Amino acid sequence: MRACVSTVVLLLAGCFPCPQPRVLPAPDGGVIACTRNQDCPTENGTLVCTQTQDRLYECIACEANRCVRFVPEACR
């Protein structure tokens, strides 16, 4: 029984989304500079990250003075 519970816990842990930041490219191939989340361009339907909890959903944020898109993926 304990082995069965452990297996289920491991499977669920792999399904829990972990936000993965991806740098937003500028049209010239560089990065988009920012000082706050609202400086970053968004597409229709894309959220602006406001809290760490928001990063469980796809959203745009300013990290280390560059615009990034957080994309929830399975934890590794």
TORDODREN-405961 format. One line per field, with one value per residue (C-alpha): residue number from 0; residue in three letters; x, y, z. Coordinates in steps of 0.25 Angstrom, whole numbers, plus 5000, padded with zeros to 4 digits. Layout:
nr: (NUM,...)
rest: (ALA,...)
u: (X,...)
v: (Y,...)
w: (Z,...)
***
This chain:
nr: (0,1,2,3,4,5,6,7,8,9,10,11,12,13,14,15,16,17,18,19,20,21,22,23,24,25,26,27,28,29,30,31,32,33,34,35,36,37,38,39,40,41,42,43,44,45,46,47,48,49,50,51,52,53,54,55,56,57,58,59,60,61,62,63,64,65,66,67,68,69,70,71,72,73,74,75)
rest: (MET,ARG,ALA,CYS,VAL,SER,THR,VAL,VAL,LEU,LEU,LEU,ALA,GLY,CYS,PHE,PRO,CYS,PRO,GLN,PRO,ARG,VAL,LEU,PRO,ALA,PRO,ASP,GLY,GLY,VAL,ILE,ALA,CYS,THR,ARG,ASN,GLN,ASP,CYS,PRO,THR,GLU,ASN,GLY,THR,LEU,VAL,CYS,THR,GLN,THR,GLN,ASP,ARG,LEU,TYR,GLU,CYS,ILE,ALA,CYS,GLU,ALA,ASN,ARG,CYS,VAL,ARG,PHE,VAL,PRO,GLU,ALA,CYS,ARG)
u: (5000,5011,5018,5005,5003,5018,5016,5003,5010,5022,5013,5005,5018,5022,5009,5009,5013,5026,5027,5038,5043,5046,5052,5043,5051,5051,5049,5063,5067,5071,5064,5053,5058,5048,5048,5034,5024,5015,5027,5026,5017,5006,4998,4982,4979,4993,4993,5003,5009,5005,5009,5017,5004,5001,5013,5005,4998,5004,5008,5018,5027,5040,5051,5066,5062,5057,5043,5040,5028,5026,5020,5015,5021,5022,5033,5045)
v: (5000,5010,5007,5010,5023,5027,5025,5033,5045,5044,5044,5056,5064,5062,5068,5080,5092,5099,5113,5113,5127,5130,5143,5151,5154,5168,5170,5172,5159,5165,5165,5175,5184,5187,5192,5187,5177,5187,5191,5178,5176,5166,5159,5158,5148,5148,5152,5162,5155,5162,5152,5139,5131,5137,5129,5116,5122,5127,5142,5153,5159,5167,5159,5165,5177,5168,5164,5149,5140,5130,5117,5106,5093,5079,5080,5071)
w: (5000,5004,4990,4983,4990,4987,4973,4972,4979,4969,4958,4963,4966,4951,4947,4956,4947,4949,4943,4933,4928,4914,4909,4900,4887,4882,4867,4864,4871,4884,4897,4902,4913,4925,4939,4943,4938,4931,4922,4914,4902,4903,4893,4894,4905,4912,4926,4933,4945,4957,4968,4969,4969,4955,4949,4950,4938,4925,4928,4924,4935,4936,4942,4943,4934,4922,4918,4920,4918,4929,4923,4932,4929,4937,4947,4945)
***
